[in-house]
Amino acid sequence: MKKQRILEKNIEELELDRKVLTILKENSINKIEDIWKMKRKDLKDLDLTDSQISNITIKLQLYGLDLNKKIY
């Protein structure tokens, strides 16, 4: 699948924990691209735990993406 199409998908596609999804949505992070642009520190500032951030990172990597706009 093309990276651009993935980036346009809703964050629900990542199948994250419901609590994490709620925090992200409350901060207007609705698309995979929104979270892909972020740095680990940005996620920490949203009060996400290291474990939750690691989970987000793993889910992004399954799509060949990483935080801070990295594509593999």
DSSP file (Angstrom, degrees, kcal/mol; ACC not computed):
  #  RESIDUE AA STRUCTURE BP1 BP2  ACC     N-H-->O    O-->H-N    N-H-->O    O-->H-N    TCO  KAPPA ALPHA  PHI   PSI    X-CA   Y-CA   Z-CA
    1    1 A M              0   0    0      0, 0.0     2,-0.1     0, 0.0     5,-0.0   0.000 360.0 360.0 360.0 141.4    0.0    0.0    0.0
    2    2 A K     >  -     0   0    0      1,-0.1     4,-1.7     4,-0.0     3,-0.3  -0.366 360.0-127.9 -67.2 143.2    1.3    3.5   -0.8
    3    3 A K  H  > S+     0   0    0      1,-0.2     4,-2.6     2,-0.2     5,-0.2   0.875 106.9  58.1 -60.0 -39.3    2.6    5.5    2.1
    4    4 A Q  H  > S+     0   0    0      1,-0.2     4,-1.3     2,-0.2    -1,-0.2   0.898 105.5  49.7 -61.1 -39.9    0.4    8.5    1.3
    5    5 A R  H  > S+     0   0    0     -3,-0.3     4,-0.5     1,-0.2    -1,-0.2   0.895 110.6  50.3 -65.3 -39.4   -2.8    6.3    1.6
    6    6 A I  H >< S+     0   0    0     -4,-1.7     3,-1.4     1,-0.2    26,-0.3   0.926 107.2  54.0 -62.6 -44.9   -1.6    5.0    4.9
    7    7 A L  H 3< S+     0   0    0     -4,-2.6    26,-2.3     1,-0.3    27,-0.3   0.788 105.2  54.6 -62.5 -28.0   -0.9    8.5    6.3
    8    8 A E  H 3< S+     0   0    0     -4,-1.3    -1,-0.3    -5,-0.2    -2,-0.2   0.602  88.1 105.4 -81.7 -11.3   -4.5    9.5    5.4
    9    9 A K  S << S-     0   0    0     -3,-1.4    23,-2.7    -4,-0.5    24,-0.3  -0.286  80.9 -99.5 -71.3 155.6   -6.1    6.7    7.4
   10   10 A N  B >   -A   31   0A   0     21,-0.2     3,-2.0     1,-0.1    21,-0.3  -0.396  31.0-115.2 -70.3 150.1   -7.8    7.3   10.7
   11   11 A I  G >  S+     0   0    0     19,-2.3     3,-1.6     1,-0.3     5,-0.4   0.691 109.3  77.8 -64.2 -16.7   -5.7    6.4   13.8
   12   12 A E  G >  S+     0   0    0     18,-0.3     3,-2.0     1,-0.3    -1,-0.3   0.805  79.4  72.3 -59.1 -27.1   -8.2    3.6   14.6
   13   13 A E  G <  S+     0   0    0     -3,-2.0    -1,-0.3     1,-0.3    -2,-0.2   0.774  87.3  62.5 -58.0 -26.9   -6.4    1.6   11.9
   14   14 A L  G <  S-     0   0    0     -3,-1.6    -1,-0.3    -4,-0.2    -2,-0.2   0.605 101.0-137.0 -76.8 -10.5   -3.4    1.3   14.3
   15   15 A E    <   +     0   0    0     -3,-2.0    -3,-0.1    -4,-0.3    -2,-0.1   0.930  39.4 173.6  53.1  51.1   -5.6   -0.6   16.7
   16   16 A L        -     0   0    0     -5,-0.4    -1,-0.1     1,-0.2    36,-0.0  -0.386  42.0 -75.3 -82.7 164.4   -4.2    1.2   19.7
   17   17 A D     >  -     0   0    0      1,-0.1     4,-2.5    -2,-0.1     5,-0.2  -0.274  43.3-119.9 -55.4 143.9   -5.5    1.0   23.3
   18   18 A R  H  > S+     0   0    0      1,-0.2     4,-2.4     2,-0.2     5,-0.2   0.872 113.3  53.8 -59.4 -38.8   -8.8    2.8   23.8
   19   19 A K  H  > S+     0   0    0      2,-0.2     4,-2.2     1,-0.2    -1,-0.2   0.907 109.5  48.3 -62.7 -41.4   -7.3    5.1   26.4
   20   20 A V  H  > S+     0   0    0      2,-0.2     4,-2.6     1,-0.2    -2,-0.2   0.925 110.4  51.3 -64.4 -45.3   -4.5    6.1   24.0
   21   21 A L  H  X S+     0   0    0     -4,-2.5     4,-2.8     1,-0.2     5,-0.2   0.904 109.1  51.4 -58.3 -42.0   -7.0    6.7   21.2
   22   22 A T  H  X S+     0   0    0     -4,-2.4     4,-2.4     2,-0.2    -1,-0.2   0.935 110.4  47.8 -61.7 -47.0   -9.0    8.9   23.6
   23   23 A I  H  X S+     0   0    0     -4,-2.2     4,-0.8     1,-0.2    -2,-0.2   0.922 113.7  47.9 -60.2 -44.8   -6.0   11.0   24.5
   24   24 A L  H ><>S+     0   0    0     -4,-2.6     5,-2.4     1,-0.2     3,-0.9   0.935 112.7  47.4 -63.4 -46.4   -4.9   11.4   20.9
   25   25 A K  H ><5S+     0   0    0     -4,-2.8     3,-1.9     1,-0.3    -1,-0.2   0.872 105.6  58.3 -65.0 -36.7   -8.4   12.4   19.8
   26   26 A E  H 3<5S+     0   0    0     -4,-2.4    -1,-0.3     1,-0.3    -2,-0.2   0.750 107.8  49.3 -62.8 -21.8   -8.8   14.9   22.6
   27   27 A N  T <<5S-     0   0    0     -3,-0.9    -1,-0.3    -4,-0.8    -2,-0.2   0.049 123.5-105.1-105.8  23.7   -5.6   16.6   21.2
   28   28 A S  T < 5S+     0   0    0     -3,-1.9     2,-0.8     1,-0.2    -3,-0.2   0.800  74.1 141.3  58.5  34.7   -6.9   16.6   17.6
   29   29 A I      < +     0   0    0     -5,-2.4    -1,-0.2     1,-0.2    -2,-0.1  -0.888  11.7 141.9-105.4 101.0   -4.7   13.8   16.4
   30   30 A N        +     0   0    0     -2,-0.8   -19,-2.3    -3,-0.1   -18,-0.3   0.660  49.6  57.5-116.8 -23.9   -7.1   11.9   14.1
   31   31 A K  B >> S-A   10   0A   0    -21,-0.3     4,-1.2    -3,-0.2     3,-0.6  -0.776  80.6-118.9-111.7 155.6   -5.0   10.7   11.2
   32   32 A I  H 3> S+     0   0    0    -23,-2.7     4,-2.5   -26,-0.3     3,-0.2   0.872 115.9  60.2 -58.3 -36.4   -2.0    8.4   11.1
   33   33 A E  H 3> S+     0   0    0    -26,-2.3     4,-1.7   -24,-0.3    -1,-0.2   0.870  98.2  58.3 -59.9 -36.6   -0.1   11.3    9.5
   34   34 A D  H <4 S+     0   0    0     -3,-0.6     4,-0.3   -27,-0.3    -1,-0.2   0.901 113.3  37.4 -60.7 -41.6   -0.8   13.5   12.6
   35   35 A I  H >< S+     0   0    0     -4,-1.2     3,-1.0    -3,-0.2    33,-0.3   0.840 110.5  61.0 -80.3 -33.0    0.9   11.0   14.9
   36   36 A W  H 3< S+     0   0    0     -4,-2.5    33,-2.8     1,-0.3    32,-0.3   0.817 101.3  54.9 -61.6 -32.4    3.7   10.2   12.4
   37   37 A K  T 3< S+     0   0    0     -4,-1.7    -1,-0.3    31,-0.2    -2,-0.2   0.676  93.8  95.5 -74.4 -17.8    4.8   13.8   12.4
   38   38 A M    <   -     0   0    0     -3,-1.0    30,-2.7    -4,-0.3     2,-0.3  -0.271  67.7-133.6 -79.6 159.5    5.2   13.9   16.1
   39   39 A K     >  -     0   0    0     28,-0.2     4,-1.6    29,-0.1     3,-0.4  -0.702  30.8-107.1-102.4 161.2    8.3   13.3   18.2
   40   40 A R  H  > S+     0   0    0     -2,-0.3     4,-2.1     1,-0.2     5,-0.2   0.882 121.9  55.6 -53.7 -40.6    8.5   11.0   21.2
   41   41 A K  H  > S+     0   0    0      1,-0.2     4,-2.3     2,-0.2    -1,-0.2   0.874 101.9  56.6 -62.5 -38.2    8.7   14.1   23.4
   42   42 A D  H  > S+     0   0    0     -3,-0.4     4,-0.6     1,-0.2    -1,-0.2   0.902 108.6  47.0 -59.5 -40.7    5.4   15.5   21.9
   43   43 A L  H ><>S+     0   0    0     -4,-1.6     5,-1.6     1,-0.2     3,-0.9   0.876 109.0  53.9 -70.1 -37.3    3.7   12.3   22.9
   44   44 A K  H ><5S+     0   0    0     -4,-2.1     3,-2.1     1,-0.2    -2,-0.2   0.890 102.4  58.9 -60.4 -39.5    5.2   12.5   26.4
   45   45 A D  H 3<5S+     0   0    0     -4,-2.3    -1,-0.2     1,-0.3    -2,-0.2   0.703  98.2  59.2 -64.6 -19.1    3.8   16.0   26.7
   46   46 A L  T <<5S-     0   0    0     -3,-0.9    -1,-0.3    -4,-0.6    -2,-0.2   0.338 123.0-108.5 -88.0   6.3    0.3   14.5   26.1
   47   47 A D  T < 5 +     0   0    0     -3,-2.1     2,-0.3     1,-0.3    -3,-0.2   0.766  66.9 152.8  70.0  28.7    0.9   12.4   29.3
   48   48 A L      < -     0   0    0     -5,-1.6    -1,-0.3     1,-0.1     2,-0.1  -0.676  43.3-120.4 -83.3 144.9    1.3    9.1   27.4
   49   49 A T     >  -     0   0    0     -2,-0.3     4,-2.5     1,-0.1     5,-0.2  -0.346  21.8-108.9 -80.1 164.7    3.5    6.6   29.2
   50   50 A D  H  > S+     0   0    0      1,-0.2     4,-2.6     2,-0.2     5,-0.2   0.893 121.7  53.1 -58.9 -39.3    6.7    5.2   27.8
   51   51 A S  H  > S+     0   0    0      2,-0.2     4,-2.1     1,-0.2    -1,-0.2   0.914 109.4  47.1 -62.7 -44.1    4.9    1.9   27.3
   52   52 A Q  H  > S+     0   0    0      2,-0.2     4,-2.1     1,-0.2    -2,-0.2   0.898 112.7  49.6 -65.2 -40.3    2.0    3.5   25.4
   53   53 A I  H  X S+     0   0    0     -4,-2.5     4,-2.5     2,-0.2    -2,-0.2   0.899 109.5  51.5 -66.5 -40.1    4.5    5.4   23.2
   54   54 A S  H  X S+     0   0    0     -4,-2.6     4,-2.4     2,-0.2    -1,-0.2   0.898 108.7  51.8 -61.9 -39.8    6.4    2.2   22.5
   55   55 A N  H  X S+     0   0    0     -4,-2.1     4,-2.4     2,-0.2    -2,-0.2   0.911 109.4  49.1 -62.9 -42.9    3.2    0.5   21.5
   56   56 A I  H  X S+     0   0    0     -4,-2.1     4,-2.4     1,-0.2    -2,-0.2   0.923 110.6  51.6 -60.4 -44.7    2.4    3.4   19.1
   57   57 A T  H  X S+     0   0    0     -4,-2.5     4,-2.3     1,-0.2    -2,-0.2   0.912 110.1  48.3 -59.7 -44.9    5.9    3.1   17.6
   58   58 A I  H  X S+     0   0    0     -4,-2.4     4,-1.4     2,-0.2    -1,-0.2   0.922 111.1  50.2 -62.5 -44.9    5.5   -0.6   17.1
   59   59 A K  H  < S+     0   0    0     -4,-2.4     4,-0.5     1,-0.2    -2,-0.2   0.891 111.7  48.3 -62.7 -39.7    2.1   -0.1   15.4
   60   60 A L  H ><>S+     0   0    0     -4,-2.4     5,-2.3     1,-0.2     3,-1.7   0.904 106.7  57.0 -65.1 -40.9    3.6    2.5   13.1
   61   61 A Q  H ><5S+     0   0    0     -4,-2.3     3,-1.7     1,-0.3    -1,-0.2   0.803  94.6  65.7 -63.2 -29.0    6.5    0.3   12.2
   62   62 A L  T 3<5S+     0   0    0     -4,-1.4    -1,-0.3     1,-0.3    -2,-0.2   0.756 105.8  44.7 -62.8 -22.7    4.1   -2.4   11.0
   63   63 A Y  T < 5S-     0   0    0     -3,-1.7    -1,-0.3    -4,-0.5    -2,-0.2   0.306 125.9-103.6 -99.7   6.0    3.2    0.1    8.3
   64   64 A G  T < 5S+     0   0    0     -3,-1.7     8,-3.6     1,-0.3     2,-0.3   0.724  85.7 117.6  79.6  21.3    6.8    1.0    7.6
   65   65 A L  E   < -B   71   0B   0     -5,-2.3     2,-0.3     6,-0.2    -1,-0.3  -0.775  40.6-173.0-118.1 162.0    6.6    4.3    9.5
   66   66 A D  E  >  -B   70   0B   0      4,-2.1     4,-1.1    -2,-0.3     3,-0.4  -0.958  37.0 -81.3-145.6 164.8    8.2    5.7   12.5
   67   67 A L  T >4 S+     0   0    0     -2,-0.3     3,-0.5     1,-0.2   -28,-0.2  -0.166 107.7  41.9 -61.0 162.8    7.8    8.8   14.6
   68   68 A N  T 34 S-     0   0    0    -30,-2.7   -31,-0.2   -33,-0.3    -1,-0.2   0.831 132.4 -66.5  66.2  34.7    9.4   12.0   13.5
   69   69 A K  T 34 S+     0   0    0    -33,-2.8     2,-0.4    -3,-0.4    -1,-0.2   0.764  86.4 154.2  63.5  31.3    8.4   11.5    9.8
   70   70 A K  E <<  -B   66   0B   0     -4,-1.1    -4,-2.1    -3,-0.5     2,-0.4  -0.756  22.6-168.3 -93.2 138.2   10.6    8.5    9.1
   71   71 A I  E      B   65   0B   0     -2,-0.4    -6,-0.2    -6,-0.2    -7,-0.1  -0.981 360.0 360.0-124.5 136.3    9.5    6.1    6.4
   72   72 A Y              0   0    0     -8,-3.6    -7,-0.2    -2,-0.4    -8,-0.1   0.377 360.0 360.0-113.7 360.0   11.1    2.6    5.9
